[in-house]
Amino acid sequence: MLTWVMFIVVCEKATEKHKVDKDLCSEIQTQIKADAELQDETAGWHVVTGKSFASAITYKTTCVLFFDLLEGHNKSFLMFKTQ
């Protein structure tokens, strides 16, 4: 499965468990660290979630993922990797 699809699946499952954004981000971080396919040797992935937020980050185009989960979840996710 494509890595970005796996991230979306992890986020969707976590939103079913948690309603508080802080707990949601912690669950996603835990799932990423537990999955061998999503782990890497860099500093790791950062997760930001919420209904409305702004950001200004510098990133490589292959190391960022921004998407919305609609249909009952109504959350936006920003995930980026530091090196």
Secondary structure, DSSP 8 states (H G I E B T S, - for coil): --HHHHHHHHHHHHHHH--SHHHHHHHHHHHHHH-TTT--SSSEEEEEEESS--------GGGEEEEEE-TT--EEEEEEEE-
